[in-house]
Amino acid sequence: MKRVLTAAILIPIVVLALFKAPLWLFTLLVFGVAVLTAHEYFGIMKAQGYRPMAVAGYMFLALSFTIFYTTGDLLSRITPQGPLGEFITMMFFAGLPLLTILAPLLFLLLGLAHDPLSQALPSAAMSYLVLPYVAFTLGMLVIFQPLANGPLYVLLLMLLVWCGDIAAYYVGRAWGKHKLAPRISPGKTWEGAIASVLGAVVVALLLFRFINPIANTLRAVHLLSAPSSVFYTSIPNTRTAFSIAPGWLVALFAVCVNVAAQFGDLVESALKRGAGVKDSGTLLPGHGGVLDRIDALLFALPVGLIFYIAGMSRYFSASS
């Protein structure tokens, strides 16, 4: 009951923030989630015997989101030169490569103060991992939010992750017999994993087939408005419609997102099992910690970004 109640409260908040919050507020909200996630991640590392450099980690987390916010703001203002050009702008103009290079070096320098010195390298490595694992993945939400119909794309991606998780849970409990990864997560089964993939594919085909009625419903409740950002825009004050993506592409998208999400779940399970803890935290009643809830999304978001840049964005370009 707690699990359902928590989801019933959080999901509308997430949807409202995704569609309606101004970029600065949305960035702060996602940053707050990232801080809570990083806190739980550092706690797991401590339980495994490591000594993460939490203060430096939080500083780099804040710097990462400053870069993502600046990038998102720029993307909402400039004229695009195509998806590839926007990706290059995001990755190189905003300075993420520089942060990626400098952060591990600083963590290594901070590791020199560790005693014993045998903890210097593992502590630096574990501390740096919070950036690609938490900051860079959640930061993608800040990039998507100001894009034309970016929130709709993220919502569909989240629905695929959630529906796949639900299918795996119920099918695994009812018919699961063959363990998927008993050393990491004894409760997961191959039956559940396969049901998760199939469920995601079915849901994706339905969502993309009825993308226009979904968009019209979101417009009717004032969640989805006329595009005003990069990649693709439509003519203001005209009726718009989305092109329907081919079934094979939708199925491939769903499979890749789902498999990535399941890997994300397994990775977090491995971290917790290595630390000897059941949940990453206790913040969310019935769900455990924040990391327990978004572990799959952390792996699914980069896959979603790859598909968006590779051409999925054209099916979120409304034309009159």
C-alpha positions as CSV (number, residue, x, y, z in Angstrom):
1,M,0.0,0.0,0.0
2,K,2.8,2.4,0.9
3,R,4.5,1.6,-2.5
4,V,1.3,2.5,-4.4
5,L,0.6,5.6,-2.4
6,T,4.1,6.9,-2.8
7,A,4.0,6.4,-6.5
8,A,0.6,8.1,-6.7
9,I,2.0,11.2,-5.1
10,L,5.4,11.3,-6.9
11,I,4.4,10.6,-10.5
12,P,2.0,13.6,-10.9
13,I,4.7,15.9,-9.3
14,V,7.3,14.5,-11.8
15,V,5.0,15.0,-14.7
16,L,4.1,18.6,-13.7
17,A,7.7,19.6,-13.2
18,L,8.7,18.0,-16.5
19,F,6.1,19.9,-18.5
20,K,5.4,23.1,-16.6
21,A,8.4,24.1,-14.4
22,P,10.7,26.9,-15.8
23,L,14.1,25.6,-16.7
24,W,15.8,27.1,-13.6
25,L,13.3,25.5,-11.2
26,F,13.4,22.2,-13.1
27,T,17.2,22.2,-12.9
28,L,17.0,22.8,-9.1
29,L,14.5,20.0,-8.6
30,V,16.6,17.5,-10.6
31,F,19.8,18.7,-8.8
32,G,18.0,18.0,-5.5
33,V,17.3,14.5,-6.7
34,A,20.9,14.1,-7.8
35,V,22.2,15.2,-4.4
36,L,20.0,12.7,-2.6
37,T,21.1,10.0,-5.0
38,A,24.7,10.9,-4.6
39,H,24.3,10.8,-0.8
40,E,22.9,7.3,-1.0
41,Y,25.6,6.2,-3.4
42,F,28.3,7.5,-1.0
43,G,26.6,5.7,1.8
44,I,26.8,2.4,-0.1
45,M,30.4,3.1,-0.8
46,K,31.1,3.7,2.9
47,A,29.3,0.4,3.8
48,Q,31.7,-1.4,1.4
49,G,34.7,0.0,3.3
50,Y,35.6,2.9,0.9
51,R,36.1,6.5,1.9
52,P,34.4,8.6,-0.7
53,M,35.4,12.3,-1.0
54,A,31.8,13.5,-0.6
55,V,32.4,17.2,-0.3
56,A,34.4,17.3,-3.6
57,G,31.8,15.0,-5.1
58,Y,28.9,17.4,-4.3
59,M,31.0,20.4,-5.6
60,F,31.5,18.6,-9.0
61,L,27.8,17.7,-8.9
62,A,26.8,21.4,-8.6
63,L,29.3,22.3,-11.3
64,S,27.9,19.7,-13.6
65,F,24.4,21.0,-13.2
66,T,25.5,24.5,-13.8
67,I,26.9,23.4,-17.1
68,F,23.7,21.5,-18.0
69,Y,21.6,24.5,-17.1
70,T,23.7,26.9,-19.1
71,T,23.6,24.4,-22.0
72,G,19.8,24.0,-21.8
73,D,19.4,27.7,-21.7
74,L,21.6,28.2,-24.8
75,L,19.8,25.4,-26.6
76,S,16.5,27.2,-26.0
77,R,17.8,30.4,-27.6
78,I,20.0,29.5,-30.6
79,T,19.1,28.5,-34.1
80,P,20.0,24.8,-34.5
81,Q,22.1,23.4,-37.3
82,G,20.6,19.9,-37.0
83,P,20.7,17.3,-34.2
84,L,24.4,16.5,-34.6
85,G,25.3,20.1,-34.4
86,E,23.3,20.5,-31.2
87,F,24.9,17.5,-29.7
88,I,28.4,18.8,-30.4
89,T,27.4,22.2,-29.0
90,M,26.1,20.5,-25.8
91,M,29.1,18.3,-25.3
92,F,32.0,20.6,-26.2
93,F,30.8,24.2,-25.9
94,A,29.4,23.7,-22.4
95,G,32.6,22.1,-21.1
96,L,31.6,18.6,-20.0
97,P,34.8,17.1,-21.5
98,L,36.9,19.5,-19.4
99,L,35.1,18.5,-16.3
100,T,35.4,14.8,-17.2
101,I,39.2,15.2,-17.5
102,L,39.8,17.5,-14.5
103,A,37.6,15.8,-11.9
104,P,39.5,12.5,-11.7
105,L,42.8,14.3,-11.5
106,L,41.5,16.4,-8.5
107,F,40.1,13.3,-6.8
108,L,43.5,11.6,-7.2
109,L,45.2,14.6,-5.6
110,L,42.8,14.6,-2.7
111,G,43.5,10.9,-2.3
112,L,47.1,11.7,-1.4
113,A,45.8,12.7,2.1
114,H,44.3,9.3,2.7
115,D,45.8,7.0,5.3
116,P,46.5,4.3,4.5
117,L,47.6,5.2,1.0
118,S,46.2,2.0,-0.3
119,Q,42.8,3.7,0.0
120,A,43.8,6.6,-2.3
121,L,43.1,5.1,-5.7
122,P,39.8,3.2,-4.9
123,S,38.4,6.2,-3.0
124,A,39.3,8.5,-5.9
125,A,37.8,6.1,-8.4
126,M,34.6,5.6,-6.4
127,S,34.2,9.3,-5.8
128,Y,34.6,10.2,-9.5
129,L,32.0,7.6,-10.5
130,V,29.3,9.7,-9.0
131,L,29.6,12.1,-12.0
132,P,28.9,9.7,-14.9
133,Y,26.6,7.6,-12.8
134,V,24.5,10.3,-11.3
135,A,25.3,13.8,-12.5
136,F,25.7,13.3,-16.2
137,T,22.8,10.9,-16.5
138,L,20.3,13.0,-14.6
139,G,21.6,16.2,-16.2
140,M,20.3,14.9,-19.5
141,L,16.8,15.7,-18.2
142,V,17.8,19.3,-18.0
143,I,18.9,19.1,-21.7
144,F,15.6,17.5,-22.8
145,Q,13.2,19.7,-20.8
146,P,13.6,22.9,-22.9
147,L,13.6,21.1,-26.3
148,A,10.6,21.2,-28.5
149,N,8.4,18.2,-27.2
150,G,11.4,17.0,-25.2
151,P,9.2,16.5,-22.1
152,L,6.9,14.3,-24.1
153,Y,9.8,12.2,-25.2
154,V,11.1,11.8,-21.7
155,L,7.6,10.9,-20.4
156,L,7.3,8.1,-23.0
157,L,10.8,6.9,-22.1
158,M,9.9,6.9,-18.4
159,L,6.6,5.0,-19.1
160,L,8.6,2.3,-20.9
161,V,10.9,1.9,-17.9
162,W,8.0,1.8,-15.4
163,C,5.9,-0.6,-17.4
164,G,8.8,-2.9,-18.0
165,D,9.5,-2.9,-14.3
166,I,5.9,-3.7,-13.5
167,A,5.8,-6.5,-16.1
168,A,9.0,-8.0,-14.7
169,Y,7.7,-7.9,-11.1
170,Y,4.3,-9.5,-11.6
171,V,5.4,-12.1,-14.2
172,G,8.5,-13.0,-12.3
173,R,6.4,-13.5,-9.1
174,A,3.8,-15.6,-10.9
175,W,5.8,-17.7,-13.3
176,G,9.5,-17.0,-12.6
177,K,11.6,-20.2,-12.2
178,H,14.9,-19.6,-13.8
179,K,17.2,-17.2,-11.9
180,L,18.6,-14.3,-14.0
181,A,21.5,-13.3,-11.7
182,P,21.3,-15.2,-8.4
183,R,24.6,-13.9,-7.2
184,I,23.4,-10.3,-7.6
185,S,19.6,-10.3,-7.3
186,P,18.1,-13.7,-6.4
187,G,14.6,-12.4,-6.9
188,K,15.0,-11.6,-10.6
189,T,14.2,-14.3,-13.2
190,W,14.6,-14.8,-16.9
191,E,10.8,-15.0,-17.2
192,G,10.5,-11.6,-15.6
193,A,13.3,-10.1,-17.7
194,I,11.7,-11.4,-21.0
195,A,8.3,-10.2,-19.9
196,S,9.8,-6.8,-19.1
197,V,11.2,-6.5,-22.7
198,L,8.0,-7.7,-24.3
199,G,5.9,-5.4,-22.1
200,A,8.1,-2.4,-23.0
201,V,7.7,-3.2,-26.7
202,V,3.9,-3.5,-26.6
203,V,3.6,-0.3,-24.6
204,A,6.0,1.5,-26.9
205,L,4.0,0.4,-30.0
206,L,0.8,1.6,-28.5
207,L,2.2,4.9,-27.2
208,F,3.8,5.8,-30.6
209,R,0.8,4.6,-32.5
210,F,-1.4,6.9,-30.6
211,I,1.1,9.7,-30.1
212,N,-1.2,12.4,-31.5
213,P,-4.2,11.6,-29.3
214,I,-1.8,11.6,-26.3
215,A,-0.4,14.9,-27.4
216,N,-3.8,16.4,-27.9
217,T,-4.9,15.2,-24.4
218,L,-1.8,16.8,-22.9
219,R,-2.6,20.0,-24.7
220,A,-6.2,19.9,-23.5
221,V,-5.0,19.8,-19.9
222,H,-2.4,22.5,-20.6
223,L,0.6,20.4,-20.1
224,L,1.9,20.3,-23.7
225,S,2.2,23.6,-25.5
226,A,3.4,24.8,-28.8
227,P,7.1,24.1,-29.3
228,S,9.4,27.0,-28.7
229,S,12.9,25.5,-28.6
230,V,15.6,23.8,-30.6
231,F,15.9,20.9,-33.1
232,Y,12.4,21.4,-34.5
233,T,9.6,23.9,-34.1
234,S,6.1,24.2,-35.4
235,I,4.2,27.3,-36.7
236,P,2.6,29.0,-33.6
237,N,-1.2,28.8,-33.2
238,T,-1.7,26.1,-35.8
239,R,-2.9,22.6,-35.3
240,T,0.1,20.2,-35.2
241,A,0.6,16.5,-35.7
242,F,3.4,14.1,-35.2
243,S,4.7,11.7,-37.8
244,I,4.3,8.1,-36.7
245,A,7.6,6.3,-36.2
246,P,8.0,2.9,-38.0
247,G,7.2,-0.1,-35.9
248,W,10.6,-1.6,-36.2
249,L,12.3,1.5,-34.9
250,V,9.8,1.8,-32.0
251,A,10.4,-1.9,-31.1
252,L,14.2,-1.4,-31.3
253,F,14.0,1.7,-29.2
254,A,11.9,-0.1,-26.6
255,V,14.2,-3.1,-26.4
256,C,17.3,-1.0,-26.0
257,V,15.8,1.3,-23.4
258,N,14.4,-1.7,-21.5
259,V,17.6,-3.7,-21.6
260,A,19.6,-0.7,-20.4
261,A,17.0,-0.2,-17.6
262,Q,17.4,-3.8,-16.5
263,F,21.2,-3.4,-16.4
264,G,20.8,-0.3,-14.3
265,D,18.7,-2.2,-11.9
266,L,21.2,-5.1,-11.7
267,V,24.1,-2.6,-11.2
268,E,22.5,-1.0,-8.2
269,S,21.6,-4.5,-6.8
270,A,25.2,-5.4,-7.1
271,L,26.3,-2.3,-5.3
272,K,23.9,-2.9,-2.5
273,R,24.7,-6.6,-2.2
274,G,28.4,-5.8,-2.1
275,A,27.7,-3.4,0.8
276,G,25.3,-5.8,2.6
277,V,22.3,-3.4,2.5
278,K,18.8,-4.1,1.4
279,D,17.9,-0.6,0.2
280,S,19.9,2.5,-0.7
281,G,17.9,4.6,1.7
282,T,14.6,5.0,3.5
283,L,13.3,8.3,2.1
284,L,10.5,6.8,0.0
285,P,8.0,4.6,1.9
286,G,7.6,1.3,0.2
287,H,10.3,2.0,-2.3
288,G,13.5,2.4,-0.2
289,G,15.8,5.2,-1.3
290,V,15.9,7.6,-4.3
291,L,18.6,5.5,-6.0
292,D,16.3,2.4,-5.7
293,R,13.7,4.3,-7.7
294,I,15.8,5.8,-10.4
295,D,18.5,3.1,-10.9
296,A,16.9,1.9,-14.1
297,L,16.4,5.4,-15.4
298,L,20.1,6.3,-14.9
299,F,21.0,3.7,-17.6
300,A,17.9,4.3,-19.8
301,L,18.4,8.1,-20.2
302,P,21.7,7.9,-22.2
303,V,20.2,5.3,-24.5
304,G,17.2,7.6,-25.0
305,L,19.6,10.5,-25.8
306,I,21.4,8.4,-28.4
307,F,18.2,7.5,-30.1
308,Y,17.0,11.1,-30.0
309,I,20.1,12.4,-31.7
310,A,20.2,9.5,-34.1
311,G,16.8,10.4,-35.6
312,M,14.0,9.7,-33.1
313,S,13.7,13.5,-32.7
314,R,12.1,13.8,-36.1
315,Y,9.0,11.9,-34.8
316,F,8.6,14.5,-32.1
317,S,8.6,17.3,-34.6
318,A,5.0,18.4,-35.0
319,S,4.0,19.7,-38.4
320,S,0.9,21.6,-39.4
